């Protein structure tokens, strides 16, 4: 349909041509026809619901804006910062942290390395016990306190995991304030990849800060001394690096390591919070089974003539 501006400009030219030509039958004014047609088009568009993925026409520009899937995911609003932090952290890990972790693994005897890891776990038992209690899991809270008491005494300050050995068999269960917040419905918040903490969320960052501040605030010395904080951070960080070494290698070999690290972390945390609530989250949702095809309609019965024709075609030929 021609635009209104074009029809308005063309009126003088049409008038000059009609003055020479024979007078035709009267016809509606072009501008009025265009206006009526435009009104009908607007009315039809108002009665027609927008298609999926479209937004209503903009009143000022008259353009239809189609909403596309651009920008960061909903749980990763600062993706550019996170991706750059991930890139820098991986470069530092490859140059420094990974060689130090391997030297720590290969240079120290395994019993000594396991003993340092047991001490770090034992220092986390007060936070484990407190958060199990806050979640209403009294039995597991007493289990964490029992582990701390046994390993701090019989285990020589936590160097030996006596509580986890056969005969006693109290398993180590990690817990924390982030789990308690998730247990009571606090969402993870924005995904973050920090140079020090690595993959985390706003909820998990707040929770881990409270976990590490529990002993320094509740007990004081020596847990509020810098020597304790540095030793705890180094040993815990190296143990975590070695524990997830295979997973990190698999992520680094993927097509999009940053996205895979983010998705695996968020999925893991979702499963852990669901397990605290007694829920089950499938790692992969199976695709729905295709609906069964409807049965073919029954063929109409053959007439007597058709039956005779088929019999004649299929009958053996005798010579």
WOVEN-V445352 format. One record per run of one state. SS is the DSSP state (2 for helix, 1 for strand, 0 for the rest). FROM is the first residue (numbers start at 1). LEN is the number of residues. If there is no record, write none. Layout:
BEGIN
SS	FROM	LEN
SS	FROM	LEN
END
This chain:
BEGIN
0	1	3
2	4	17
0	21	9
2	30	18
0	48	6
1	54	1
0	55	11
1	66	1
0	67	12
2	79	29
0	108	2
2	110	14
0	124	1
2	125	10
0	135	3
2	138	16
0	154	23
2	177	7
0	184	7
1	191	4
0	195	3
1	198	4
2	202	17
0	219	7
2	226	18
0	244	1
2	245	8
0	253	4
2	257	20
0	277	27
2	304	11
0	315	5
END
